[in-house]
Amino acid sequence: MLTLTNHTLEKIENLLKSAGYKVRYEKGNFKTGACLLQNSRMIVVNKFSNLEVKIQSLAELVRTTEIDQKLLDEKQLAFYQQIKQTELQL
């Protein structure tokens, strides 16, 4: 299970950035904590969500999105595989 800390959030953001995605925090009328804009590599996160929702939302996007593992270093690859195998408690 992922720890719910700012460090974990930063690790997920760095993993996504290394994979070519841009993570932005914006206000808006979100039904979820984050969304991936179609046909782009932009992820928009609700900036008013709490830390737990931000981590859960980004981790869910990582699990459902195909990421080129060649773009990740060893630590990021291990973290990516941990996220892929982790089932979050909602």
C-alpha positions in Angstrom: 0.0 0.0 0.0 1.2 3.5 -0.8 1.9 5.8 2.1 -0.1 9.0 2.1 2.6 11.6 2.3 3.8 14.6 0.2 6.9 12.5 -0.7 4.7 9.8 -2.3 2.9 12.5 -4.3 6.2 13.9 -5.5 7.4 10.4 -6.5 4.2 9.9 -8.6 4.5 13.3 -10.2 8.2 12.7 -11.0 7.4 9.3 -12.5 4.7 10.8 -14.7 7.0 13.7 -15.8 9.7 11.2 -16.7 7.1 9.3 -18.8 6.4 12.5 -20.7 3.2 13.6 -18.9 2.6 17.1 -17.6 0.8 17.3 -14.2 -1.1 20.5 -13.5 -3.1 21.5 -10.4 -6.2 23.5 -11.3 -9.5 24.4 -9.8 -12.7 23.2 -11.5 -15.8 21.1 -11.2 -14.2 17.7 -10.9 -16.1 14.6 -10.2 -12.8 12.8 -9.5 -9.5 14.0 -8.1 -7.7 14.0 -11.5 -8.2 13.4 -15.2 -6.1 12.7 -18.3 -7.0 14.9 -21.2 -7.7 13.0 -24.3 -5.0 12.8 -27.0 -2.6 14.7 -24.9 -0.1 14.0 -22.2 -1.7 16.4 -19.7 -3.1 15.4 -16.3 -5.2 17.9 -14.5 -5.6 17.4 -10.7 -8.1 19.2 -8.6 -6.0 21.5 -6.4 -8.7 21.6 -3.7 -8.6 17.8 -3.2 -6.9 16.5 -0.1 -3.6 14.7 -0.2 -5.1 11.2 -0.1 -7.4 11.9 -3.0 -4.6 13.4 -5.1 -2.4 10.3 -4.5 -5.2 7.8 -5.1 -6.2 9.6 -8.3 -2.7 9.9 -9.8 -1.9 6.3 -8.8 -5.1 5.1 -10.5 -4.1 7.0 -13.7 -0.6 5.4 -13.5 -2.2 1.9 -13.2 -4.5 2.4 -16.1 -2.1 4.2 -18.5 0.5 2.5 -20.5 3.9 4.0 -19.7 7.0 3.3 -21.7 9.2 1.7 -19.1 12.4 2.6 -21.0 11.9 6.2 -20.0 12.2 5.4 -16.3 15.3 4.9 -14.2 15.6 1.9 -11.8 14.0 3.5 -8.8 11.1 4.9 -10.8 10.6 1.5 -12.5 10.5 -0.3 -9.2 8.0 2.4 -7.9 5.9 2.0 -11.1 5.7 -1.8 -10.6 4.7 -1.3 -7.0 1.9 1.0 -8.1 0.8 -1.4 -10.8 0.6 -4.2 -8.2 -1.0 -2.1 -5.4 -4.8 -2.2 -5.0 -5.8 1.1 -3.3 -8.4 1.1 -0.6 -11.1 3.6 -1.6 
